[in-house]
């Protein structure tokens, strides 16, 4: 039976109860992270916890645990749910106050901490020679101005992602003022005349853990990479398009708005990067 964690206790999901006065429920006043684990080993844990700490600081919320405590909770939850390839979702809200008020509770209330797990599907990068690729569409970026904060306020993302699903695509690649920002739940890379390009970090995108690892791997293996703005025209003319996220890793996009990307198949640079990514993951998680 699966288990979740809520405010100091492990329990069955149906036993977990959160107050309707919780600010996460009333205001989406909360922060979250999704941390994959392979072979039961948490992947890039320090980087995820560093981003969690940053998001909490940006919304003036105290971190209820230090890194060692977070690691222990994640590892126990993974063990209680069977280990293997699994992702840990953790969420912290500002807690439940006695009355609904836009201002933060004063004095502060105890934050609500919730954690659960989900299985991780086999990613495309694990089999680069047989991967078929995926479809994406472009949409206007209607989200707020602080996308660098990993907030639970995801209604715009959900609306955008649903439009993609309705169009038979796996992702919406977002455009703001004529430039690519990111996907509704991913970061974006293109290949432009042999150079891998991704938008630079800013308030307009989330600093993706997988995005940063891809940047590291490109530099470590001598692959030409630039962090610079990508115009809508450059996206549509790209030789390759990739999206990255912690649970999907690096996915090749072979069709954009019903038009083929490059040759209409996963490109050679994606295959090269995918192999480097999988080798890194296997070394880190003892899968070799």
C-alpha positions in Angstrom: 0.0 0.0 0.0 1.3 3.5 -0.9 2.0 6.0 1.8 2.3 9.7 2.0 3.8 12.1 4.6 1.9 14.9 6.3 3.0 17.1 9.1 5.3 14.6 10.9 3.6 11.3 10.1 3.5 8.7 7.4 0.0 7.4 6.5 -2.2 6.0 3.8 -3.3 8.7 1.3 -6.9 8.5 2.3 -6.0 9.2 5.9 -4.3 12.5 5.0 -6.4 15.6 5.9 -5.6 19.3 5.5 -7.6 22.1 6.9 -9.8 24.1 4.4 -8.3 27.1 6.1 -4.9 26.2 4.9 -3.4 29.0 2.8 -2.3 26.6 0.2 -5.9 25.7 -0.4 -7.2 29.3 -0.1 -4.4 31.3 -1.9 -2.1 28.7 -3.5 0.4 30.1 -1.0 2.9 27.4 -1.2 6.1 26.0 -2.7 6.9 22.6 -4.1 9.6 20.4 -5.6 9.6 17.1 -7.5 12.7 15.0 -7.0 13.3 11.8 -9.0 15.1 8.8 -7.6 16.6 5.9 -9.6 17.4 2.6 -8.0 16.1 4.3 -4.8 18.9 6.9 -5.1 17.7 10.6 -5.1 18.9 12.3 -8.2 20.5 15.8 -7.8 19.1 16.2 -4.4 21.2 19.1 -3.3 20.3 21.1 -6.4 16.6 20.4 -5.8 16.9 21.4 -2.1 18.8 24.5 -3.0 16.0 25.6 -5.4 13.5 24.8 -2.7 15.3 27.1 -0.3 15.5 29.8 -2.8 11.7 29.6 -3.6 10.9 29.7 0.1 13.1 32.8 0.6 11.4 34.6 -2.3 8.0 34.2 -0.7 9.2 34.9 2.8 8.4 31.5 4.1 10.6 29.6 6.7 12.0 26.2 5.7 10.6 23.7 8.2 13.6 21.2 7.7 17.3 21.3 7.0 18.8 19.4 4.1 19.6 16.3 6.2 16.1 16.1 7.5 14.6 16.5 4.0 16.9 13.8 2.7 15.9 11.4 5.6 12.2 12.1 4.9 12.6 11.5 1.2 14.5 8.3 1.6 12.1 6.9 4.1 9.1 7.7 1.9 10.8 6.1 -1.0 11.5 3.0 1.0 7.9 2.8 2.3 6.7 3.0 -1.3 8.9 0.2 -2.7 12.0 2.0 -3.9 13.1 1.6 -7.5 12.5 4.4 -10.0 10.2 6.8 -8.3 9.7 10.6 -7.8 9.1 12.4 -4.6 6.7 15.4 -4.6 7.0 17.7 -1.6 4.9 20.7 -0.8 5.1 23.4 1.8 2.3 25.9 2.5 2.2 28.8 4.9 -0.2 26.8 7.0 -3.8 27.3 8.3 -4.8 30.5 10.0 -7.9 31.2 12.0 -9.3 33.6 9.4 -8.9 34.2 5.7 -6.8 37.2 5.1 -4.5 38.1 2.2 -1.8 39.3 4.6 0.4 36.7 6.1 -0.7 35.4 9.5 0.7 37.3 12.4 2.1 35.7 14.5 3.1 33.0 11.9 1.3 29.7 12.0 2.9 26.2 11.6 3.5 25.4 7.9 1.9 22.4 6.3 4.3 19.9 4.9 3.0 17.2 2.5 5.0 14.6 0.5 4.0 11.7 -1.8 5.5 9.6 -4.5 4.8 8.6 -8.1 6.4 6.0 -10.4 8.8 7.4 -13.0 8.1 6.2 -16.6 11.0 5.0 -18.7 12.3 8.2 -20.3 13.0 8.6 -24.0 16.7 9.3 -23.3 17.2 5.7 -22.1 16.7 4.4 -25.6 18.0 7.2 -28.0 18.2 5.0 -31.1 14.6 3.8 -30.8 12.9 7.0 -29.4 10.1 8.2 -31.6 9.9 11.8 -30.4 6.9 13.9 -29.4 4.7 16.8 -30.6 4.4 20.3 -29.1 2.4 23.5 -29.9 3.2 27.1 -29.2 1.0 29.3 -27.1 1.2 32.8 -25.6 2.8 32.8 -22.1 -0.1 34.0 -19.9 1.6 33.3 -16.5 2.7 35.7 -13.8 6.0 37.6 -13.8 7.8 35.4 -11.2 8.1 32.1 -13.0 11.5 31.5 -11.3 9.6 30.7 -8.1 8.4 27.1 -8.0 5.0 28.0 -6.7 1.9 25.7 -6.4 -0.1 28.5 -8.1 -0.2 26.5 -11.4 -3.6 27.3 -12.9 -2.2 29.1 -15.9 0.3 26.2 -16.5 -2.6 23.8 -16.3 -4.7 25.7 -18.8 -1.8 25.9 -21.2 -0.9 22.2 -20.8 -4.6 21.2 -21.3 -4.6 23.1 -24.6 -1.6 21.1 -25.7 -3.2 17.8 -24.7 -6.4 18.8 -26.5 -4.2 19.3 -29.6 -2.6 15.9 -29.3 0.7 17.3 -28.0 2.7 16.6 -24.9 3.7 20.2 -24.2 3.0 23.9 -24.9 6.1 25.9 -25.7 5.4 29.4 -24.5 6.1 32.8 -26.2 6.3 36.2 -24.5 6.8 39.3 -26.6 8.0 37.2 -29.5 10.6 35.2 -27.5 10.5 31.6 -26.1 10.3 31.4 -22.3 9.8 27.7 -21.5 7.2 25.0 -21.6 4.1 24.8 -19.4 6.1 22.3 -17.3 9.5 22.1 -18.9 12.5 24.1 -20.1 13.3 24.4 -23.9 16.4 23.9 -26.0 16.8 24.2 -29.7 19.6 23.3 -32.1 20.5 26.2 -34.4 23.1 25.4 -37.1 25.0 23.0 -34.8 24.7 25.1 -31.7 22.5 24.1 -28.7 20.6 27.1 -27.4 18.4 27.7 -24.4 17.0 30.9 -22.9 19.1 32.3 -20.0 17.9 32.2 -16.4 15.5 35.1 -15.6 12.3 35.8 -13.7 10.5 34.5 -16.9 11.6 30.9 -16.5 12.1 28.3 -13.8 15.7 27.4 -13.2 15.2 23.7 -14.1 17.4 21.2 -12.5 17.5 19.1 -15.6 18.0 22.2 -17.7 21.1 23.0 -15.7 22.4 19.5 -15.9 22.0 19.5 -19.7 24.0 22.8 -19.8 26.7 21.1 -17.6 26.9 18.0 -19.8 27.2 20.1 -23.0 30.1 22.0 -21.5 31.7 18.9 -20.1 31.6 17.1 -23.4 32.5 19.9 -25.7 29.1 20.4 -27.3 28.5 24.0 -28.5 26.0 25.7 -26.3 24.7 29.2 -25.9 22.4 30.6 -23.3 20.6 33.4 -25.2 17.1 34.5 -26.2 15.3 32.4 -28.8 12.9 34.2 -31.1 9.7 32.6 -32.4 11.1 32.5 -35.8 14.3 30.7 -34.6 12.1 28.1 -32.7 10.1 27.4 -35.8 13.2 27.1 -38.0 15.2 25.0 -35.5 17.0 21.8 -36.6 16.1 20.2 -33.3 13.9 21.1 -30.3 14.1 19.5 -26.9 12.2 19.9 -23.7 13.6 19.0 -20.3 12.1 18.2 -16.9 13.0 16.2 -13.8 10.7 13.3 -14.5 10.8 13.3 -18.4 14.5 14.2 -18.6 15.3 15.3 -22.2 12.5 14.7 -24.8 13.0 15.3 -28.5 10.2 17.4 -30.1 9.8 16.2 -33.7 6.6 18.2 -34.6 5.7 21.8 -33.8 2.2 23.1 -34.6 1.7 20.2 -37.1 5.0 21.0 -38.9 8.0 18.7 -38.7 11.1 19.8 -36.8 14.2 19.2 -38.8 14.0 15.8 -40.4 10.9 14.9 -38.4 12.8 12.5 -36.3 15.0 12.8 -33.1 18.1 14.6 -34.2 21.8 13.6 -33.9 22.7 16.1 -31.2 19.7 15.0 -29.0 21.0 11.4 -29.3 24.5 12.4 -28.3 23.2 14.4 -25.3 20.8 11.6 -24.3 23.7 9.1 -24.1 25.7 11.5 -21.9 22.7 12.1 -19.7 22.0 8.4 -19.2 25.7 7.6 -18.5 25.7 10.4 -15.9 22.5 9.1 -14.3 23.7 5.5 -14.2 27.0 6.5 -12.5 25.3 8.7 -9.9 22.6 6.2 -9.1 24.6 2.9 -9.2 22.8 1.6 -12.3 25.9 0.6 -14.3 
